[in-house]
Amino acid sequence: MSKGIRYEQLRPAQILVVIAYLVVAVIYLSWRPTVFNPQAPVFSVLLYVAELYGFVTALLHLVMTWRLADREMPPAPPGLSVDVLVPTLNESVNLVRRTLLAAIEMDYPHKVWLLDDGNRPAMAQLAAELGCGYHARGSNEHAKAGNLNAGLAQSRADFVAVFDADHAPARRFLVETLGYFNDPEVSFVQTPQDFFNLDSYQHRKDRQTTVWTEQSLFFRVIQRGKDYWNAAFFCGSCAILRRSSLDAIGGFATSTVTEDLHTSLKLHKAGFSSVYHPHSLAFGIAPASIIPFIKQRIRWGQGAMQIWRREGVLFARGLTFAQRLNYVASMSTYFDGWQKGFFYIAPIVVLTTGLSPISSFSEGFLIRFIPYIVLTFFMYEEISRGYGRTLIIEQYNFARFWAFAWATLAMIRGKLKFTVTSKSVAGGGYRRFVLPQFLILVLSVVAVPVGLAMYAYFGKLPLDGLIANSIWAVINGGLALLMLLFTRASSQSRRNEYRFPIPLPARLRFPGGATTYGTIDDISSSGFRLYAQLPDEVRNGTEVDGELYLPSGTLPIRANIAATIRAPSQRPGEPGYIKAIGCVFDWKSAAERDRLDLFLYGSDLQWQVQSLTERSRTPLQFLGDVFRGRRANHVGRRQWTTVLYNDGQGTSVGKKVGLLSRDLLLTFSPLPAGVHEVTTITRTGLERIQVGTDTEVVYDSPVAPIYGHALAPSAVPQPRTIDEAPRPAVGGLAGQAGMLRRL
């Protein structure tokens, strides 16, 4: 346990759920051997071992998550020397450029080093252009760890921050992490590895504002729990380390394919402590499809097995007992693949052979098994603090079970090769990576009618066994189908660059002199989509220019129209009017593109302005709301329109540009509370209205603040879709519904 650390503990009701689970689990698992099938002793024992494994992993999960560290962030002391190491191998110049730009702009004095294992002239030129240090090796020995150690040989700083080539840091990264090193025993500070491409394979979005990721539980809960026990991991990126601690263990660990986990273990064995800072301070690219997702997890699992074999984690000297349990808990998770695989195959075997590992599914079995399963779900959701999402996690378990099982074979295999996770955001061919899941789906579907035949014609399967295993097979088949459908959808062709759902005002000029304000609702430095009152003669290929309004000022832009988006037709046989255009940027200079990239990358602005969250209600919270008669407040995604406004400092209406949603006004400068006159810009033209602003929230962006002003209740209009009616003139608050919806 870290010294004197504050922590967040489970609430009393959650503790009662845990106690109930433990009692019921002990009763069920101690009774289970009484229903072994003597006709299938091996099958019976294997199923029981799989169940016991699940109980042990649940206990380890409880150890990790019982108390979550709740640290106070100490201020960064002045005068520390810091180098920032950015290793690269085969990533694109544009991707590395974005990361270097963000790293250079971090607050607190530092030097950025580009460590190029690809030894590419383009990277040397990029580093020289941006004023970064550059180092290339003659060989790729020891892969990323070797590259980082080569960087350490160039560095003279007391602290080194490490970012993967795709992870753009926030400006405040160093300011928020350096203060922890006031404790001389702290060897590294790890922050969450977050990702900006919310359409990746590991992200799940609903129609409201929940965006969950497959690593949410690890970075929001488990790492905080590990931090309480001084067992948080260094994750290879988004971290800062003390140079003297690294020197004490011989640098970054090179003998396994997961240098991050191995380096963490060696530092903890040497008696150093670690800190997990739970606030997201860097954002990279998550695997876009199942292919890099699976390859990455195979490497993680193989590295964990190599470390286990080399270090003997459970009995490693230098670790506390709690640290050993934490390492075992995380490294043993890859054996889940064997457990899950057995659970997927077991009902198929029962239904097609009539051989069951359980002698009877009688009432005695059900009154013990059903409470155990229900409480397992309840307990897991509660200790996961709203980041569990059991149904979705089970789909990911289905996606990766064979990869986890394969990875555990590294326990007995020789030297392994380090592989770099693809940083592309495009999907691709995936079928061979889902072949095991597809086979389980087909076999589960076939097994049910075969089981019916076994019962009806051969009498080899009792009715209770038929029903139980048919339900089991249907559940497995349903999970497989959901996982396969999601995998197929996520592997469809997509843009080469992720579009951020960040609203921005813009003004475009068209050939012939027509000028229009509009609202951009998705954007990258490659292109954007803009909704506005558009000229009827707009065509694909038309060149436009104008201004993009950023918090840091106006950015001149040029673009080519690549797509026109029409509203539904109001009259049969006639096309609808053009409500939006998709454009491709035509940049005059790299400096202009850099200004937009600096704004987009290295922050969670898309989460802030769209009010996105990873967290959902736990079962106890849901039941509490039902008991109290509360309804869940399902708020849809915000829709925005561009407005001109008076900032209350003597400027006239129209001098300032902002954005208005159903209950929020965004501005790029402070605005006093009160009633303000704004001019809304919609497809139907301009309309002056008055809005009352209340509290102000400052949204952090990498270039300058954005100010969010909550509208006073009397000023919040009721939205409706403008497409519900023809195109009338907008009048007053009640008439501005169209501006509050996506045009």
N, C-alpha and C positions, 0 to 999 in steps of 0.2 A: 504494500500500500504506500502511495506517495505521502510524504510527511505533511500533516496538517491540512490536507486538501478538503475543500467543501465537496459535498456530493448531493445528488438527487436520488432519493430512495423511492421505492414503490409505495403507493398509497395503501392504507389499511385494507380497503376492499380488494386490491390487487394481491396483497399478501394472503388474504383468505383464499383467493382463487388458487394461488400457488400451493398452499397447505392442502387444500382439497384435492388438487391434482396429485400431490405426492402420496397422500393417503390412498386414494383410489388406485394409483399406479402400482403401489406396493401390494395392495390386495389382489389386483388383477394378475400381475406378473408372478406372484408367488403361487397363485392358483392355476395358472395356465398349464403347467406340466401335467396336470391331472386329466387334460383332454388331448394329450398326445395320441396320435393314431398308431397303434402297435403294428399295423400293416404297412406303415410308411415312416419308420423311425428316423431315417436321415432327413426326409422332407420335413418332418415335425420339428426336429432339432434346428434345422436351418431357419425355419420361420421364427422359431422362438429366439434364436440368436439375433436375427434381424430386429425383432421387437426389443430385445434387451439393448442392442446397440442404439436404437432410437431413444430409449430411456436414459442411457448414459450421456448421449449428446445433449439431451434436454437438461440434465443436471449441470453439464459443463456450460451450457448457454445461460443457465441461471447464475452460475458463478460470475460469468462475464458481465451480466446485465443487471445484477441485483442493485448495485450502486453505480451511478454515473457521475464521473467527475464534473464539477461545476467550478471551474477556475476563474479567478479574477485576473484580467490581463494587466500585467505590470507595464509601465511606460518604458519605451526603448531608451537606454542610456546613450548619450552622445559619444562620438569618438571611436566607435567600433569599426574595424576594417572588415569589409564584406566583399566577397566575390560571388558572382552568379554564374553557375555552370549550366550550359544548355547543350547536352549531347545530341548529335544527329548522325544518322547513317544514310538513309535513302529518302528522307522526307523532301517535299517540294520546296523550292525557294520561297514561294509566296507564304506557305505555312510557317516556315522558320522565320521569315521576315516579321510576321505578325507577332510571334512570340518575343523576338528580340526587341521590337518596338515597345511592347508592353513592359518588358524587363528593364529597358533603359529608363522608362518613365517612372519607375518605382521611386517613392519617397525614401529618403535616407541615402547618404553617399555610398556608392558601390561601383564595382566594375563588372561588366558582363563579358563572359568568355563563351565563344562558340567552339565546341569540341566536335570536330568533323571526322568521324570514322569512315566517311565515304571519300575523303581526300579529294573534294571536288573544287575546281577553280571557281565555279559560281558561288560557292559558299565563302571562299576566301574573299571574293569581290564584295559579297554582301556584308561581311564583317567589317571590311575596310570602309565601305560606304557609310555604315551606321556608327562607326567608331568603336567597335567591339574588339576585344582580344580574340585571336584565332589560333587554334592548334589542330593539326592533323597528324595522325599516326601513320607509320609505314605499314602496320599490320592491324588486324582486328582482334588480336589476342585477348581473350577474356571478355569479349563483346562490350556491353554497356559498362560493366564494372571496370574493365580495363581502360575504357575511354575516360571515365570519371577519375580514375587514379592518375592517368596521364594529365588530366586537367589540374589535379591537386599538385602535381610536380611543377606546374607553371604558376600556380597561385601562391601568394604570400599573405593572404588574408587570414584573420583569426576565425572567420566564419564563412561557410560556403552554402549558398542556397542552390538547390537543384530543381530544374524544371525540364520535363520532357519537351521535345521539339514542338509539340502541339499545345502545350499548356501555357497560355498567356496569363501572367500574374496580374493581380490588382495593384494599384498604386500603393496601397497601404500594407502590402504583404510584410515588408521588413519592419515597418513601424509597429505592427501588431505582434510580431513573433520574437524580436530581438530581446525584449524585456525579460523573457523567461530565463535567459542565460545569466541573469543576475545570480542565480543559484549555480555555483561552480560545478555541481554534479550533473547538471543537465547536459546531455550529449547531443540531442536533436529535438526539434519541434516539428511535428507533422501536422499539416492541415488537410482538410478533405480534398480528395481528388474529384472535382466536379467537372461537368461536361456541358458544353453549350448546345450541342446538336440534340435537341429534345425529340427528334424523330428517329433516334438510333434504335438498335435492336434491344438495348437494355432499358429503354424508357417506355413507360405506358402512360398514355394520356386519356382522360375521359372527356366528356363533353362540357364539363364545368371547368374548374380551375385546378384540378389535381393532376400533377405530373409526378409519377413515382418511377424510381429507377431500381434496377436489380441490386445496386450497391447502396441504396438508401439506408437499409438496416445496419450495414457495416459502418458507414461513416457517421450516421446520426446517433447510433446507440452503442454498437459493439466497441468501437474505438474509444468512446467515452468511458465505457465500462472497463476496458483494458487500462485506460489511463489511471483509473482509481487504484489499480493494482501495480502501477508502474510497469506496464507490459504493452503499451501502445506500440504499433509497428511503424517503422520507416517504410513508406510505400513507394520509394523510388523517384518520386516527383512531388512538387508542391511542399517541399520541406527545407529546413535550414539546419545545418549541423556544425558543431564545434570542431575546428580543425585538430586541436590537440587530442580530442577523444578518438577521432579517426586514426590519427598517427599511432595512438596507443594500441590499436588492434590491427595495424598494418594496412590501413586504408579500407576501401570498400571491398567486401568479400567477393572473391573471384572463383571459388571452387564449385559453385552451383549456378543454375540458370535463373535463380531469383535472388539477385544480389541485395535487394532491399530487405527482404525477410531475414536473410542470413546475416546481413550487417546489423540489423536490429538485435538479433540473438547474441551476436558477439559483443555488442556494446553492453547489453544487459548482463551477460556473463562476466564482463570485466568490472561490473559494479557501478556502471553509469546509470543515470536515470533518464527518462524521456518525458516529453510533454505532448499531449494532443490538444491543439487549438481548434475547437469545433466549428469555426466560422470559415465559410468558403472564400478563398482568396486567390484562386487560380482556376481556369476553365480550359478544358481540352476537348478532344474529339473522342467520343465513345464509339465502339465498334458499330458500324452501320448495318451489318447483316450478321447472320449466324456464323459465317465462315471465320472472320477475325475474332468474334466472340468466343467460339469454341477453341480456336488455336491459342488464344490468350489464356484461357482457363486450363488448358492442357499444360502449358508452360508453368503456370502458377502451381498446379498440382505436382508436376514433376520436380520442380524446385523444392517444394515442401517435403517430398519424399527423400530427395537427396540430403536435405538438411537433417531430417530425422535420422537417416542412416549414418551420417557423419558425426552428428553432435549428440545423439542419444538424449533427446530433449527431456524426457521424463526424469532422467537421472543426471542431467547436466550440472556440473559444479558451477557455483557462482549465481545460480538462479534461486529465488525464493520459491517456496512451494506454490504460492499463488501464481507466480510468473510461469512456472512449469505447466500448471493447469491451463492457463491462458494460451500458451503456445500449443499444447496438445489439442485444445478445443478447436483452434483454427486450422491446424495442420491435419487433424483427423477428419475434417469435413469432406475431404476427397474420397474417403471410404463410403460416403453416402451413395456414391455411384453404384456400388455393389448391392447395398441395401435396397435402393430404389429399383434397380434392375430386377432383383428377386421379387419385390412386391408387384412389379408389372407383369412378370412371367407366371407367378404362382397361380392366379385364377385360371389362366389359360391351361396350365398343366392339369389342374383339378377337373375342369370342364371337359377336357378332351381325353383324359385317361380314367376318370372316376376315382383317382387316388388323392385323398385329402390329408393335409397335415394336421387337421383337427378332427377328432373322432365324432364330435357332436356340436351342432350349432343350436343347442337347446336353450330354454329360457334361462338356465343357470349361466350359460355363456354370455347371453345377450345382456343380462342385468349387470354383468361386470364389464363387458367390452364397451358397450355404448357410452356409459358415463366416462370411461377412460378416454375414448376418442374425443368426446365433446369437451372434456376438461383439458385435454392436450391442446385443442384448438384455442380454447379460452385463455389458457395460461400463456401460450406462445404469443397471442395477439396482445395481451396485457403487458408482458414484460418487454415487448417490442415497441411499446409506447406509441402506437399508431403508425409504425413503419413496417408492420408485418405483412399485410396483404396476402394471406395464406393461399387463396385460390391462384393468384398470379405467381407466387413463389413456386407453387407446385407445377405450374406450366414451365417455369425455368428449370426446375429439377428434372422435368421430362426432357428438356432441350439438352441438358449437359450431363445426364447420368452416365452415358457411355464414355464421355470425355473424362469425367472424374475417375471412372473405373480404370480406363486406360492409363491415366496419369499415375495411379498408384503402383503400376508395374515398374516405375522408375526406382522403387525401393530395391529392386534386384537387378536393374539394368546398369550398364556402364555409363560412359561419358555421354552427355546430351548436348545438343546444339542449341544456342540461344536464338530465338526467332523474334523479329520485331513485329508488333501489332500494326496492321494496316491502318493508316490515318485517312484513308479515303472515306467520303461520306456517301458513296454510291454503293448500291447492292450488286449482286451478281449470282452466278450459278451456285446452287446450294444443295442440290438433291442428295449427293453422297453423304452430306453431313447430317441428314435426317433419315437415312435409310433405316437405322434401328428403330426409330420412333414410328416410322411408317409400317414396318413389319409388326410391331406390337399393336398398332391400330387395327391392321387387317386381321391378325390372329385373334384379337379380342372380339372383333365382330363375328368372326367365324366360330369362335369357341362357344358362344351362347347357344346357337341352334344345335351344335354338336352335343353340348351338355344336356339339352332337352331330350335329344335322342338317347343319350346314355341313360337318362332317367326313365324315359317312356318304354324303351325297347329292350334295354339290357339290364336295368335294375342295379347298375353299378354305382349310382349316385343317389343318396337320400335327398328328399325334397328340401329339407332345410339347407343342405350343402349346395344344392342347385340354386336356390334363391340367393343365398349369401354370396356365392362366387359369381353368379350372373351380375348382381349389383356391383361387385368389385370390378369385374371386367368392363362393365358399362362405364363406370367412373374413370377407369384407366383409359378406355377408348375416347371418352369425352375430353379428358386432359390432352391426350395425344392430338385429337382433332383441333382443339383450340390452339395448341402450340404450333401445329403445322400450318394452320390458316394465318396465324400471326407471322410466322416465318416467311410464308409466301408473300404476304402483303409488304413486309419490310424489305424484301429482296427485289421489289419492283424497281424499274428505272427511276432515278431521281436526279435532281440537279447536282452538279459537281461541288457546289458550295451551299452550305446551310443558309437558309433565309431566316433572319431574326424577326420574330413577331413584335418588333418595337415600332410604335407609331412615331412618325416624324412629319412635320409640315414641309411642304415644298411648293415652289412656283415654277411652272414650265412655260416656255415660249415656243409656239408652233410656227411652221412656215406660213407666211402671210401676215404675221404680226399678232395673232391671237395669243393672249396670256391668261393663265388660269392658276389659281391656288388649288392645292389638293392635299390629300392625306395618304401618305405611304403606310402600308400596314404589314409589309414584309420586305426585308432588305438585306443584301450582302454587298460586298464591294464589287460583285459582278453584275448585280441588277436589282430591280425593285418592282413592286406593283403599286400603282397609284390610282386612287379613286377621286374623281373630280367631275365638274361640269365640263365635258370635253366637246371639241368641235366635231360636227358630224362627218367631216372629211378625213378624220384620223384614219390612217392606214398602216399596216405593218411595213416596216422599213423606213418610216418617216423619222427624220432626225429632229431632235428637240434639244434645247438647252434651258438653263434656268439656275435656280438656287435651291439647295437643301439646307434647312435650318437645323443646326446642331446646338447643343448647350454652349459650345465654345465659340459660336459665331456662324456666319453664313458660309457655305461651301459651294463654289460654282461647279456646275455639272453639265456634261453633255451625254446624250444617250440616244439609242436607236430603239424605236418601238418594235418589239418582237411578237407581241400578242395583243389582241383587243378582246375585251370581256364584255359581253352584252347582257343586259337585263332581259328577263322573260318578256316576250312580245305581248303587247296589249291588244293587238289585232291579228286575227288569223291571217297567215300568209305574209306578214310583214315582220322584218327582223326587229328585235328590241333595240333600244338605244344603247350606245356604248357607255358603260358605267365605269370602266376601269381599263387601264393599259398595263401591260408588262413590258419592261424596258431593260435593255442591256447597257451598262455604263460604257462610255468611250472616254477614258481618262486622258487629260492633257499631260499629266505628269504623275510620277510615282508619289510625289509629296501630297498631292490631292487625295489619291487613293489611301495613303497612309493616315490622313486625318480621319477618314471614315473608319478604317480598320481600328485605329486607336479608340474610337468611340464604341465600336461594336464588341470588341474582344476584351477579355480580362475583367468582366464584371457580371453580376447577376441582374442587370437592369431589366431583362425580359421577364424575370420572375417578379420584380418589384412592380413594374407598371401594369402587368397583367394580373397581379395578385395571385400568382401561382403558388401551390404548396405541395409538398411531398406527403404530408401527414393526413391521415384519415381518423375517423372516430374508432375507438376500441369497442368491443362488445359491451363492456360496462358503461361506457359513455353513451352508447346507443340505448341501452336499457334504461339508463337514468333519464335520458331525454323522453323516452316513451312514458316512463312512470310520472314525470312532471308535466307531461302534455306538451312538451316543446317540439316544434317542427324544425327539421334541418333547414338551414338557410342556403339553398342551392343558388349560387350566384354564377351566372354565365360569364364567358369571356367578355372583357371590355371591348367596346367598339368606339372609334374615335372620329372626330371631325376637326379640321383646322379652324382656328378662330384668330381674329385680330382683337386686341384689347388695350385698355388704358392701364398703365402700371401704377397709377395713383401718384406719380411724381411729376406731373405737369405735362406729360406727353399726351398727344391727342389719340383718339381711337384710330387704330390701324397702324400705329408705329411699332407695336409688339406683336409677335406671332406665338401662338400656343396651341394647345389641343384640349378638346372638351369631350368627356364621356358622360355616362348617365348621372354620375354623382361626383365627378372629379374634374378639376381644371389643372392642366399641366402648363407650367411656364418655365422659362429659362432664366428668370430673375425673380427675386422675392416680390411678393404681392401682399399688401396689408389686408387683414380681414375686413369684410364689409361688402357693400353692394358695388358691383363693377359693371360697366357697359361693355359688352363684347359684340363683335360682328362675326356671326357664324357663316361659314362658307360651305354650301351644299351644292348638289347637282342643280338645284333650282335657282341659285344665285346667292345674294348676300342679304342678311337680315340682322338688324341690331336688336339685341335683347339685353336684359339685365339679369345678372346672376349674383347671388349672395354667397360669399366664401366664408368658411369657418376655419377649422384648424389647418395648419400647414405641416406637411411632411417633406423632408428633403430626401430625394432619391440619389444615391451615389452613382455617378458615372465616371469612367476613366478620364474624361476631359474637363468636365465642369458639373456642378450640381444641377439637378432638375427639381423643381418645386411643385409638389402636389398639394392642391387646395381642395379640401372637402367642401362640397356645396352645402349650404344651409338647407335643411329639409324643405323649406318653402320654395327653394329654387330648383329642386330636383324634378325634372319633367318625367312623365310616364312614357317610356319608349314604345314605339311600334315600328314595323317595317314599312319603309316608304314604298316598297314594291306592292303593298296591299292596295294602292290606289294610283290613279294617274298622277301626273307631275304638277301638283298645285303650287301656288305661291305659299311660302312659309310665313306664318304670322304668329308672333308672341311665343311664350313658353310652350303652350299646348301644341303649337304648330311646328315645333322644332324637332319632332320625333325622328324625322329622317336623318338628321345630322347625328343622332345618337346611335344609329345602327350602321352597320357596314353598308356602304353605298353600292 
